[in-house]
Amino acid sequence: MTTDTPNPRLPVLLAVACYFAWGIVPLFYAPIHAFGGGAIEIIAHRSVWAFVWAGGLVFATKQWPDVKAALMKPYMRWMLLVTSLLVATNWGVYVWAVTNGHTIESALGYYLNPLLNMAAGAMLFRERIDNWGKAAIGLAVVGVAIQAAAIGQVPWVALILAGTFGSYGILRKQLHVPALAGLFIETAYLFLPALIYIVWFETTSQGHFLKAPTNAFWFLLTGPVTVLPLVLFAFAARRLPLSTLGFIQFIGPTLTFLIGLMQGEPFSVLRGVSFVFIWLGAAVFAFGAWRRLRAVKIA
């Protein structure tokens, strides 16, 4: 991991900006939902405009050789198709959740994500989990169980979000393609079906893009909202220790959680107890990552 940079604080600031942007994403979808835009329409526009923005940034950063190299490999093409379906599913469930009163549950999913990655690493790649990791996973399991009791059902939204994003991260980690070039190819797979859907939706007078300039503005904004945080993350992740990212990454779901509270979503005492266990698991995870990094530096 490269840590040399003219301003050592810059990667930290960019990582904070990235997770801050991801945390307040529900605020961008609220106006679209208010004028009638549904989850599928939002995802279609997000796919189209993310493709446009990713293409522009690939052009600006001269990463076309990386795109071409990835597309020349059949295995890479198929795997990026799989990751594009995973990210589309993640986007769809997330947008539906934050526009249908499940913002707090979506935050739970992203709290669980790093713990799920740890468990997946142990099961799939035989990575060793220390006692801190086992404690973090145990606390998270208790938190999910209490959450299920609090809402009267399995928290499917949280589990699907954690599962799809975790699987996406695991697969992308195995693919040697830059983040931006990979995102461009993934959105390229989604572009045509999304565009066809938008055109059909607009021509049948069901769409909302052409009904008002403000509608078009909010739909167009889904492009940079999707792509720019990923660019910030890609820059910061190459320059920061994983333990540092482990602390910073919880900014996102914390902001999303607070937005859900401000929007008046139900939050019982039992549900609060479940989040206490989740937060404890997250804190133990971050502390364990910090201890491992410290041990490496001392050695």
VEXBAGU-879418 format. One record per atom (N, C-alpha, C, O, CB): x, y, z. Coordinates in steps of 0.02 Angstrom, whole numbers, plus 50000, padded with zeros to 5 digits. Glycine has a CB too. Layout:
XYZ ...
REM end
This chain:
500424994050000 500005000050000 500445006250000 500895006850041 499525000050061 500315010849955 500715016849950 500485021850002 499895023450006 500685019949880 500965024350041 500785029250092 501115035950080 500965040850115 500975026750161 501565036350030 501905042650018 501455047349978 501205045549925 502565041549982 501365053350003 500975058449970 501215065149996 501395065650055 500205057349982 501225070349954 501475076849976 501135079350040 501475082250083 501385081949922 500505078150048 500145080250108 499865073950141 499375071150118 499565085250091 500175071650197 499955065350227 499245065550253 498945060350264 500415063450284 498975071550264 498285072050288 497775071350232 497185070050244 498195078650325 498005072350170 497535072450114 497145065850107 496545066050098 497905073850050 497475059950109 497095053750103 496565052950157 496015050450144 497565047850105 496725055050218 496235054650273 495635059150258 495065057050266 496555056550340 495775065250237 495235069950221 494805067350164 494195068050166 495535076850203 495115064450114 494735061850057 494325055650078 493765054750054 495205060049999 494605051450121 494225045650146 493625047950186 493075045250178 494675041150189 493725053050229 493165055750267 492635058650220 492035057550230 493405061150317 492855062350169 492385065150121 492005059750084 491405060350072 492755069550070 492355054250067 492035048650032 491485045550074 490925044850051 492555043350014 491645043850137 491145040550179 490595045350201 490035043250214 491485037350240 490765051750206 490255056750221 489755057050163 489145057250174 490575063750233 490005057050102 489575057250043 489135051050041 488535051550027 489985057849978 489425045150053 489025038950053 488505039150109 487955036450101 489485032850061 488675042250165 488205042450221 487595046650209 487055045150234 488555044750281 487675052150171 487105056750160 486745055450095 486315059350075 487355063950162 486925050050060 486585048449997 485825048250002 485485050449955 486825041649971 485525045750058 484795045850062 484485052750052 483915053250028 484575043150128 484845057950069 484585064750060 484515066549986 484095070649968 485035069850095 484935063549943 484885064849872 484285061349840 484005063849791 485525062649837 484095055649868 483535051949839 482855054249865 482345052949834 483615044649852 482845057649922 482215059949951 481835064649904 481235063649895 482345063550017 482155069749872 481785074049826 481505070249766 480955071749742 482235079649801 481885065349741 481635061449684 481025057449704 480535057149667 482185056649657 481055054449762 480475050749787 479885055349798 479305053349787 480655047049851 480025061449819 479485066249833 479095068149771 478495069049774 479765072449865 479435068649713 479055070349652 478835064149613 478615064749556 479485074749607 478885058249643 478585052249615 479065047149586 478845041849563 478135054149562 479715048549587 480205043749560 480265037649604 480375038249664 480885047049551 480185031749574 480245025549611 480945022749609 481385025449575 479765020449584 481055017349646 481725014449652 482005012249584 482595013349570 481715008549699 481585009049542 481835006549478 482025012349432 482535012049398 481305002149444 481625017649432 481785023449391 482435026749415 482845028849375 481205028549392 482525027149481 483135030049508 483745025849488 484255028649468 483095030649585 483685019349494 484245014949477 484405015449403 484995015349384 484085007649495 483895015949360 484015016649288 484405022949274 484895022849236 483345016649250 484195028549303 484555034849292 485255034549323 485735037049294 484165040749322 485305031549381 485955030849413 486435027049369 487025028849363 485885027449482 486205021749338 486625017649294 486845021549232 487425021249212 486255011349273 486375025249202 486535029049142 487025034649156 487535035249122 485895031949111 486885038649207 487305044549220 487965042549253 488455046049246 486925049549264 487965036949290 488605034549317 489055032349259 489665033349262 488485028749366 488765029249208 489145027249149 489455033349115 490035033249095 488695023349100 489055038649108 489295044749076 489875047849116 490385049649088 488725049849068 489785048349181 490295051249224 490915046949227 491475049449224 490015052449294 490825040349234 491405035849236 491785036249170 492405036349171 491175028549249 491425036549114 491755037249049 492145043649044 492705043749018 491245036848993 491855049149069 492205055549067 492835055449109 493355058249089 491755061049091 492805052249167 493395051949211 493925047149184 494525048349192 493185049749281 493705041749152 494185037249119 494555041049064 495155040349057 493815030949090 494185045049026 494495049148973 494975054249003 495535055048978 493945052748932 494765057649057 495175062949087 495805060149118 496335063349116 494775066549140 495765054049146 496345051049179 496725046249132 497205043049153 496135047349241 496515045849070 496855041849019 496905034449039 497435031449034 497545044649006 496345031749062 496345024749084 496045020049031 495875014349046 495955024049148 495965022548969 495685018148917 496105011848906 495815006548894 495635022048852 496775012148911 497155005948904 496965000748957 496964994748943 497895007348909 496805003049018 496584998449071 495914995249054 495804989349065 496545002049139 495454999349026 494804996849005 494884991648950 494584986348952 494345002648982 495294993348900 495404988848844 495724982348867 495524976948845 495844992148791 496224982848912 496564976848936 496074972248972 496114966148966 497144978748982 495614975149011 495124971049048 494644967649000 494474961749008 494734975349098 494424971348949 493934968648902 494234963348856 493874959348826 493634974248860 494894963248850 495214958248807 495234951348840 495374946448806 495924960548791 495094951048905 495124944648941 494414942048953 494034945248989 495504945549008 494234936348923 493544933648932 493354932749006 492794934249025 493484927048896 493824930149046 493684929149117 493514935749151 493054936049191 494274925749152 493894940949135 493784947549165 493104950349144 492754953249184 494344952349145 492934949349080 492284951849056 491714948549094 491234951949115 492204950548980 491754941949103 491214938449137 491184940349211 490634941149239 491304930949130 491754940949243 491754942649314 491494949749326 491154950949375 492454941949342 491664954349281 491404961149288 490654961449274 490304965849300 491784965949242 490414956749233 489684956349224 489364954049289 488844956749309 489514951349166 489664949249322 489404946849387 489414952549438 488924953649473 489804940849413 489974956249442 490014961649491 489524967249473 489274970649518 490734964449494 489394968249409 488914973449390 488214971549414 487824975849434 488904974549313 488044965049411 487394962849436 487344963349511 486824965049539 487264955549414 487904962049545 487924962749618 487824970049638 487444971549684 488584960049646 488184974549604 488124981649622 487444984349604 487174988649640 488674985749588 487144981849550 486464984049531 485964981849583 485504985549601 486274981449462 486044975649607 485604973149660 485684977249724 485194979049757 485744965649674 486304978649741 486444982649801 486134989649795 485814992049841 487204983249812 486234992749737 485944999449725 485184999149731 484875003349764 486145002149656 484884994049699 484154993549698 483864992749767 483384996249785 483944987849654 484144988149806 483884986949873 483994993149916 483554995049955 484234980849906 484574996349909 484725002249950 484245008049934 483975011149979 485455004549938 484155009349870 483705014849850 482995013449873 482655017849899 483725015949774 482775007149864 482095005449888 482055006549963 481555009249987 481924998049870 482565004549999 482555005050072 482505012350095 482095013950138 483175001850102 482935016650068 482955023550093 482365027750068 482255033250094 483605026750072 481995025150019 481405028849995 480755025650020 480205027950004 481395029149920 480815020450061 480225017050086 480255015850162 479975011050187 480115010550050 480595020350197 480585019950270 481025014750301 480895012650358 479915018850293 481555012450267 482005007450294 482725009950296 483195006050289 481965000950253 482815016450305 483485019350305 483905016650363 484495015150353 483445026950310 483605016050422 483975013550480 484205006350468 484765004550485 483535013850544 483775002350438 483964995350423 484524995150371 484954990750374 483354991350398 484514999850323 485055000050274 485725001750308 486244999150289 484905005150219 485695006150358 486305007850396 486575001650431 487185000550433 486165013350447 486124997550458 486334991250490 486734986950441 487234983950460 485724987450516 486514986650379 486854982650328 487574984650319 488014980450312 486494983050263 487704991250319 488384993550307 488814993350370 489424993450366 488365000550280 488494993150429 488874991650490 489114984350488 489674982850510 488444992950553 488684980050462 488844972950461 489364971150408 489704966150414 488224968950449 489424975250356 489834973450298 490554971650316 490784966250294 489834979150250 490934975850353 491624973850368 491674967450410 492144963650403 491984979450403 491184966350454 491184960250495 491034954150451 491314948750461 490674960750552 490574955050403 490424949650357 491034948050314 491164942150299 489824951450313 491394953250293 492004952150253 492514948050293 492844943650265 492304958750232 492574949450358 493034945750400 492844938350403 493274933950397 493054948850471 492194937050413 491964930150416 492064926650349 492254920850347 491224929950436 491924930250294 492004927350227 492744925750214 492894920650184 491734932050173 493184930150237 493894928850227 494124922550262 494544918850236 494304934750253 493834921150321 494014915050358 493744908950322 494084903850319 493744915450429 493134909350297 492814903550266 493084902150195 493184896350176 492064904550263 493194907450156 493384906550086 494134906450075 494374902850031 493084912050045 494504910250114 495214910950102 495644908550161 496254909650162 495384918150087 495314905250209 495664902550267 496074907850305 496604906350333 496124896950245 495804913950305 496134919250343 495994918150417 495444916250437 495894926250320 496504919450459 496424918350530 496054924250563 496214930050550 497114917450563 495574922650605 495214927750643 495454927450714 495414922250747 494434926650639 495714933050739 495954933150808 495354933950856 494784934250835 496464938950819 495504934250920 494964934550970 494554941050964 493954941050977 495254934051040 494894946450944 494524952750934 494014951950877 493444954350882 495004958550918 494224948650824 493774947650767 493194943050786 492624944450767 494154944650709 493334937650823 492804933150845 492304936850890 491694935750885 493094927150882 492564941150934 492114944950978 491684949750938 491094950450952 492524948851030 491984952950887 491614957650846 491054954150808 490484956550806 492084961250796 491204948350778 490704944650741 490154942150789 489564942450772 491024938650704 490354939750848 489864937450897 489384942950918 488774941850922 490204934650959 489644948950931 489224954550949 488744956350892 488164957950904 489654960650968 488994956050831 488574957650773 488004952550766 487444954450751 488994957950709 488164946250776 487644941050771 487094942150823 486504941550807 487954933950780 487294943850884 486804945450936 486384951450916 485774951550924 487154946751004 486724956650888 486364962650867 485854961150813 485294963850815 486844967750842 486034956950764 485564955250710 484974951350739 484404952450719 485914951050655 485104946750786 484564942750816 484074947350853 483474946550847 484854937450864 484344952150891 483904956750927 483524961250878 482944962750889 484324961050976 483864963350824 483534967350773 482934963550743 482404966450731 484024969350718 483044957050730 482504952950703 481904952750751 481334953050730 482744945850687 482064952050815 481524952050866 481184958750869 480574959150879 481804950150935 481574964150861 481284970950866 480814972550809 480294975650820 481844976050868 480984970450748 480554972050690 480074966450672 479664967150627 480984973750630 480134960850707 479664955350696 479824951050636 479404946850616 478994958050688 480404951850606 480604947650550 481364948150540 481684952450569 480224949750484 481634943750499 482344944050483 482484950650447 482114952350401 482564937950440 483004954350467 483154960750434 483454959650364 484054960550353 483634964850477 483014957550317 483254955650251 483614961350215 484114960150180 482684953350209 483364967450222 483674973050188 484404973650208 484844974150166 483304979650203 484534973450274 485224974050299 485654968250275 486224969250254 485214974350375 485384962150278 485784956250259 485924956150184 486474954350164 485414949850280 485434958250143 485554958450070 486074963750053 486514962650012 484894959750032 486014969650085 486504974950072 487204972750093 487684973750055 486304981350110 487264969850152 487924967550175 488184961950130 488774961750114 487884965250249 487734957350111 487944951650070 488154953650000 488674951249976 487394946650066 487764957949968 487934959849899 488564964249897 488994963349854 487354963549866 488604969049944 489194973449944 489814969649965 490364970849939 489074979349990 489734965050013 490304960950034 490544956449978 491144955749967 490114956750094 490064953249943 490254948949886 490574952949830 491054950649799 489634945249859 490304958949819 490594963349768 491324964949786 491764964649743 490184969849762 491444966649849 492114968349869 492594962449864 493174963349843 492114970949940 492354956449882 492784950549878 492974949049806 493554947549791 492424944449909 492484949349760 492624947849690 493074953149659 493544951549622 491974947349651 492924959649674 493334964949644 494054964649670 494524966649635 493034971849660 494144962149731 494814961549759 495224956549719 495844957149715 494784959449833 494894951649688 495244946449650 495394948649578 495784945449543 494834940149650 495074954049557 495154956349487 495664961949483 495594967049517 494474958549458 496164961049442 496694966049436 496494971249383 496724971149327 497364962649418 496054975649404 495824981049361 495724987149406 495424986549459 495164979149322 495954993049384 495854999149425 495125000449440 494684998649400 496155005249389 494985003449497 494295004549520 493875008249468 493315006249453 494285008349586 494145013649441 493765017749394 493635014049328 493085014249302 494125024349380 494155010749302 494065006949240 493555001349250 493145000049207 494735004049217 493594997949308 493114992649322 492404995249328 491934992249303 493304989049386 492325000949362 491665003949369 491385005849301 490785004949288 491685010049414 491805008449257 491575010249190 491295004149153 490775004549122 492145013449149 491654998649157 491424992549123 490784989949155 490324987849119 491964987049125 490734990149221 490134987949255 489534992249235 488994989549221 490234988249331 489624998749233 489065003049214 488905002449139 488345003549118 489215010449231 489415000449100 489294999349028 488814993449019 488384993648974 489954998048991 488884988249060 488424982649057 487704984849074 487224982249045 488644977049105 487644989449121 486984991549144 486684997049101 486084998349103 487024993949216 487105000449061 486905006449025 486315005148977 485805008648981 487485009248986 486385000248932 485884999348880 485204997348908 484705000548891 486114994148831 485154992248951 484494990648979 484204996449019 483594997549018 484534984449023 484635000249054 484385005949092 484125011349046 483595014349059 484945008849137 484485012648992 484275017748944 483615015848910 483175019948901 484815018948891 483565009448891 482935007048860 482355007948908 481815010148887 483004999548840 482465006448971 481935007249020 481725014549027 481135016149029 482155004449089 482225019049030 482065026149037 481675028748977 481175032248985 482715030249046 481905026848917 481555029048856 480835026448856 480365030148841 481925026648793 480755020048872 480075017248873 479655020748926 479075022348914 480095009648888 479935021948984 479575025149039 479355032149020 478795034249035 480005025349102 479805035848986 479645042748966 479125042948910 478675047148910 480275046448945 479195038448861 478735038448804 478035036048823 477555037348786 479005034048749 477975032548879 477315030448902 477045035148956 476555033548990 477345023348929 477365040948963 477145046249009 477165043949083 476825046849125 476435048448992 477575038849097 477635036649166 478265039549200 478325039449261 477655029149170 478735041949158 479355044549184 479285051549213 478785054849203 479875044549131 479795053649250 479775060149283 480355064749262 480375070449283 479795059249358 480805062249220 481395066049201 481205072349162 481495077649175 481865061849160 480735071849116 480565077449071 480005081849098 479805086649065 480375074749004 479745080249156 479165083949181 479345090749210 478925095249212 478805079949233 479965091549233 480175097949262 480935098349262 481265093149270 479895098849334 481225104249253 481955104949255 482255102649321 482795099849322 482155112249242 481905103849376 482165101649441 482195093949444 482645091149475 481735104349498 481705090649414 481715083349412 482335080949375 482695076449399 481085080649377 482465083949317 483055082049277 483695083249317 484165079249314 483075085949211 483725088749354 484315090349394 484465084849444 485035082649449 484215097049430 483955082649481 484065077549533 484255070849502 484665067249530 483445076849576 483965069149444 484145062949411 484865063349386 485255058549393 483665061449353 485055069049356 485735069849331 486245069449388 486805067149378 485805076449294 486045071649447 486495071749504 486675064649527 487185063749561 486185075549560 486275059649509 486425052849530 487085050449500 487395045849527 485865048149510 487305053349444 487945051349413 488535053049457 488895048549478 488025054649346 488655059549470 489225061149514 489165058549585 489665056849616 489305068649517 488545058049611 488455055249678 488695048049681 488925045749733 487715055749699 488635044449625 488855037549622 489605036949611 489945033049644 488485033849567 489875040949564 490565039849541 491085043449583 491605040649599 490625042149470 490955049749601 491475053649634 491695050849702 492295050749715 491225060649644 491235048449745 491475045349808 491925039349796 492405038249833 490885043249851 491785035549743 492205029749728 492905031949708 493395028749726 491895025449672 492955037449670 493615040049651 494005042249713 494595040749719 493535046049602 493655045649759 493985047649822 494215041549861 494765041449888 493505051849865 493785036449863 493955030349900 494565026949869 495015024649904 493355025549901 494575026449802 495125023049768 495785026549783 496295023149792 494995022949692 495785033149785 496385036949801 496605035749873 497185034349886 496275044449788 496125036249919 496285035749990 496485028650009 496955027650048 495695037950033 496145023649982 496265016650002 496965014349985 497245010050019 495765012049968 497265017249931 497945015249912 498465018449957 499045016549956 498075017149840 498265023349997 498755027250036 498645026750111 499045029650149 498725034350015 498125023350134 497985022950205 498015015750230 497825011150193 497295025950220 498235014650291 498195007950320 497475005650327 497025009850336 498555007750389 497354999150323 496674996550329 496364998250396 495754999150401 496674989050318 496784998650449 496515000250514 496225007250515 495715008450547 497054999550568 496545011850480 496295018750476 495635018850440 495155022050462 496795023350442 495605015250383 494975014850346 494445011350389 493845012950384 495065011050280 494665006650431 494195003150474 493825007850520 493235006850534 494554997850514 494175012950545 493845017950587 493395022550544 492825023850562 494365022050625 493675024850489 493335030050449 492705027250417 492215030950409 493795032750395 492705020750398 492145018150359 491475018250397 490945017850366 492295011050338 491505018750463 490885018750501 490545025650501 489995026350528 491015016650573 490875030650471 490545037150464 489925036450421 489405039350436 491035042350432 489975032550366 489415031850320 488775029350351 488275032850351 489615027250265 488775023150380 488155020650409 487925024650469 487325024750484 488245013550429 488385028050504 488175032150561 487755038050537 487245039650566 488785034650601 487985041350483 487595046850455 486925044450428 486415047750437 487995050350400 486935038650394 486315035850367 485835034250424 485235035650419 486455029550326 486095031450478 485685029950537 485365036250565 484765036350580 486125026550592 485755041650571 485485047950597 484955050950551 484465053850574 486055053050608 485055050150486 484555052650438 483895048850447 483355051750446 484815051850365 483945042150457 483345038250469 482975040450531 482365040850531 483525030850475 483355042050584 483045044550645 482695051250632 482135052250654 483565045350701 483035055750597 482755062350583 482135061950539 481695066250542 483265066850550 482095056750498 481515055750455 480935052550492 480395051550464 481705051550395 481045051050556 480505048550598 480365041150592 479815038950607 479895052050582 480865037250570 480755029950566 480685026950636 480985029450683 481335026650527 480285021750642 480185018550708 480835016150738 481245013050704 479695012650701 480935017750802 481545015650836 481385014150909 481405018450952 482105021150830 481235007750921 481035005650988 481655004651032 482225004851008 480624999150985 481535003551097 482075002151144 482454995851123 483064995551125 481805001551216 482074990651104 482384984351084 482824985251022 483364982451017 481844978951070 482574989350976 482974990750916 483604994650935 484134993550906 482564994750864 483544999050985 484125002651009 484634998051039 485234998951030 483915007951060 484404993051077 484854988151106 485224984351052 485824982951058 484464983251152 484874982650998 485194979050943 485764983150913 486294980350896 484684977250888 485664989650906 486184993850878 486764994750926 487334995750905 485905000650858 486634994450991 487184994751040 487664988851027 488274989751028 486904994551113 487384982951016 487804977151002 488174977950936 488764976250930 487384970651001 487834980650885 488154981850820 488724986850828 489274985850801 487644984350768 488594992350864 489114997350874 489704994650913 490284996250898 488825003550909 489564990450963 490104987351001 490514982750956 491134982650960 489824983351060 490174979050912 490524974750865 490964978750818 491524976850803 490024970550825 490694984350794 491084988750750 491694991550786 492234991950757 490644994350723 491594993650849 492144996450887 492684991250900 493284992750895 491884999350954 492474985150917 492954979750929 493334978150865 493934976950866 492604973450956 492974978050808 493294976850744 493834982050730 494394980250711 492764976850687 493664988450739 494134993850725 494734993450773 495304994550753 493785000650731 494594992050837 495134991650886 495604985750870 496214986350876 494844990850957 495314980150851 495724974350833 496164975850772 496744973750770 495284968350818 495884979450722 496284981250664 496854985850683 497414985250657 495834984650611 496724990450729 497244995150752 497804991350789 498394992750779 496945000550799 497614986450830 498114982550867 498554978450819 499154977950830 497764977950917 498244975650767 498634971750719 499134976150683 499704974150673 498174968350669 498914982050662 499364986650628 499934988750674 500514989150653 498994992750602 499774990150737 500284992350786 500804986750797 501394988050803 499954994250854 500554980550800 501004974850810 501484974050750 502074972450759 500604968350820 501234975250690 501654974950630 502184980250631 502764979050614 501234975550566 501984986450652 502474991950653 503024990750705 503604992250693 502124998550667 502824988050763 503304986750816 503804981350795 504404981750808 502954984750881 503514976150761 503954970750737 504434973150683 504834969250658 503534965050710 
REM end
